[in-house]
Amino acid sequence: GQRNAALAQYAACQTVLDKELDINPEAATTQLFKQIRDQTLAQPAPIPFLPPAQVAHFIGRNQLLANLTATIAQQKQKIVALVGMGGIGKTTTAIHLAHQLRRNYEDGVLWANTLQSDSAEILTQWAAVYDVDLKHLPSLAARQTAWRGITENKRILLILDNVESAEEVRPILPNTPHCTVLITTRNHDVAYALDAHLLDLPTLEQQAAYGLLENIIGEARVSAEATAATSICEQLEYLPLALEIVAQRLHSRPRYTLTAFAQHLAETVSRLDPLTMDDRAVRASFELSWQLLSEALQHLFAGLAVFEGRSFSSEAMAYILQMGEGEMVDRLEDLRALSLLGSAEGARYRQHALLADFSAEKVIRLEQNLAHLETRLTTYFYQFAHNHAQDIPCLKPNWANIQTAIDICQRTKNWQQLIDFTTVMTPAWRLQGRYTEARRAYKMAYEAALILEQDETIATILLDWGRAAFEQNDFLEAKQYIEKSLIIFEAPLSNKQGATKSRYWLARIAFEQSAYSHAEDLLQHCIKIFRTNKDNKGIARVLRLQAQIALNGREIEKSHTLYSDALTILEGTDDPYGKINTMRKLADVKVIIGDIDHAESLLNAALGQC
């Protein structure tokens, strides 16, 4: 491209040859000089490069690009597949990679969108880049053979975007180790069918998502509303397309605060509504996947709306849709292969939050009975909670589903099941310290019991509600509820056992408020009832609290005696927690009085109970 420099160089060479050797330049060199001088030298054909222009605001994929580049460079496999849900950034990543690897492919980088062109059209377009006309060839097989001849000795990167089936792209694949094929697809099965090296695109990391907002909206504006920016990222679950659309909308509307938009997202019926900008929309991206589903899979996808993006098991979904679990697993795996459903821990499934919103729209479109699905959900999770009440590892991944089932009972006025739910879940809530959700459920259950006019249930719920408040050190509220429970247990019910439990917890509250005398009065009443009923666990609980009161009053020997009596009484019971607690407290007192050996022995015995 440096014409004048080439002409000057020829002149210098000619002078040197004439002076030093008394010869002229070779004829070929002189001919080249004349072509350059006369500007008749044929220019080399440009290297084909068909990918779209570089995408702005590309962020958060450095490690993925490094992995892709390494895979391609090592030629481990000549076909590489970028797989993921709509809006995850497959095309954007492929474009960026094409520009990054451009210099590595001396014969060009080709691009085709398989949604816009079929195999024959793509082969014709690509062959034309190398000055070969395939239009006259009558069949796809003939064009395929010609294309493989064209690419036989070439080093090309071929990129096929939005591949929906392996069959549609097989004719385009070159039969040479020098070329690399990169496909983007939502369908894992396509990648496996082509024996491709599969790379699943994840959503953006939190920092990258935040950085994307900063790149478009501006760092100052995002930093000024950092909490709202984080909320937006979380509500969109870090989906690149959704984040970019939101950022562009906010950038074009400088008076629209991030806080207002975050609130709008939280309150809108469907988060998909504001996720549109000009010709780009998250809903449209999802619609492409929806249209490829069979009727059965559309029905299942819509039914997933009942979980609203929470994780679930195949067993739960099979029950809700009244289907065999084997068939359900098969269909769920189909949706997962199509990137419309994700995996969750423990062989569970989970939809991206925005896909869950899309499912909710399809429930309405298919006229499915969401209320019926919700009824099935509440029935399943009540049975599940009842059957696994003491199995915390089993309950753990289902906390949110159980809480939702309770909410549905309240919303649909299924009062008795709401009450039954709280009864079943109370031991688990206590064991796991989930008092916030317990208090919320007790409030709903209390209102349900009032409607059903169930006095004993009302009193029991008030007592449980008060205990949960006590565990969160909300002693005023705890006292309020437990005093109400005591009144109901005593007056209309004459339930001495219930009343005694209420008095015991009122004594606990009095102890925490340093009202030791009042606590003692309540405990004296309790212990009489417990002894009458031969309730050794109850007696031991009273003795432990009396021992604590004595210890706080520096009555060490009395405290020691009471703890020892409590431990003796518990020997014949199946209350390991009570024994452990008593041993630990008694060991503390032993340390105070200097009996270290016995304290150590008690602690070892307590460990043996665990």
Secondary structure by P-SEA (a helix, b strand, c coil): caaaaaaaaaaaaaaaaaaaccccccaaaaaaaaaaaacccccccccccccccccccccccaaaaaaaaaaaaaccccbbbbcccccccaaaaaaaaaaaaccccccbbbbbccccccaaaaaaaaaaaacccccccccaaaaaaaaaaaacccbbbbbbccccccccccccccccccbbbbbbcccaaaaaaaccbbbbbccccaaaaaaaaaacccaaaaaaaaaaaaaaaaaacccaaaaaaaaaaaaacccccaaaaaaaaacccccccccccccccaaaaaaaaaaaccaaaaaaaaaccccccccccaaaaaaaacccaaaaaaaaaaaaaacccccccccbbbccaaaaaaaaaaaaaacccaaaaaaaaaaaaaaaaaacccccccccccaaaaaaaaaaaaaacaaaaaaaaaaaaaaaaaaacaaaaaaaaaaaaaaaaaaaccaaaaaaaaaaaaaaaaaacaaaaaaaaaaaaaaaaccccccaaaaaaaaaaaaaaaaaacaaaaaaaaaaaaaaaaaaacaaaaaaaaaaaaaaaaaaacaaaaaaaaaaaaaaaacccccaaaaaaaaaaaaaaaaaacaaaaaaaaaaaaaaac
